[in-house]
Amino acid sequence: MESNHSLEPYKIIERGGSAEIEEKKSRFIAHVAAVNNEEEALAFIEAKKKQFWDARHNCYAYILGEQGQTMRYSDDGEPSGTAGKPILEVLIGSGIRNLVVVVTRYFGGTLLGTGGLVRAYTKATQAGLAASDIRTMCCGHELTIVTDYNGIGKVQYLLGSRGIPTGEVDYGEQVTISVNIPYEEKDAVVNEITEATAGKAKITVSDIVYFMR
């Protein structure tokens, strides 16, 4: 039996963005990327370190796994707890998974102090996420519905009234339609379709899947 925690929706980066803020002449440049594993996260971090080789610091954090099973961060020479941790805190708060953020700092000559650094890295990370395209991954099931031509209109009406987009529709002797249904709506949708088609629709329910909403 799966715990409800594992069925919570989570967010992903569809397209990573970048943003820059300035704090007392120090420049903080955030770069955001979607990653599938630790190797990809580390490769992105290395690429940014090479690209911004002349910067004072390239601090980072990443979160991997649908439930955020892996989290890492680095202050890259900034005072402990002033860079990597604030970046990670923003990522945790955002609910986004499978992403890495590198914040590059070009020193502007004025020391910002602990509080100033925390604020600047937090702000830069927030700006980087705001510049990215974020999508929600829902937990649910794929339903494959096979019905006759009389039933398809009723099925599509039911799905439409719930705001559920229909996937592929195959018009053969029977009509086959595939849809992704949020976990908590599965039983109600199956019952409604069965009722609307007087039990004629054949419905196959997949195991748990994650899909983009």
Stockholm file with secondary structure:
# STOCKHOLM 1.0

chainA/1-213         MESNHSLEPYKIIERGGSAEIEEKKSRFIAHVAAVNNEEEALAFIEAKKKQFWDARHNCYAYILGEQGQTMRYSDDGEPSGTAGKPILEVLIGSGIRNLVVVVTRYFGGTLLGTGGLVRAYTKATQAGLAASDIRTMCCGHELTIVTDYNGIGKVQYLLGSRGIPTGEVDYGEQVTISVNIPYEEKDAVVNEITEATAGKAKITVSDIVYFMR
#=GR chainA/1-213 SS CCCGGGGSCEEEEEECCEEEEEETTEEEEEEEEECSSHHHHHHHHHHHHHHTTTSSEEEEEEEESTTCCEEEEECTTSSTTSSHHHHHHHHHHHTBCSEEEEEEEECCSSCCHHHHHHHHHHHHHHHHHHTSEEEEEEEEEEEEEEECHHHHHHHHHHHHHTTCCEEEEEESSSEEEEEEEEGGGHHHHHHHHHHHTTTCSEEEECSCEEEEC
#=GC SS_cons         CCCGGGGSCEEEEEECCEEEEEETTEEEEEEEEECSSHHHHHHHHHHHHHHTTTSSEEEEEEEESTTCCEEEEECTTSSTTSSHHHHHHHHHHHTBCSEEEEEEEECCSSCCHHHHHHHHHHHHHHHHHHTSEEEEEEEEEEEEEEECHHHHHHHHHHHHHTTCCEEEEEESSSEEEEEEEEGGGHHHHHHHHHHHTTTCSEEEECSCEEEEC
//
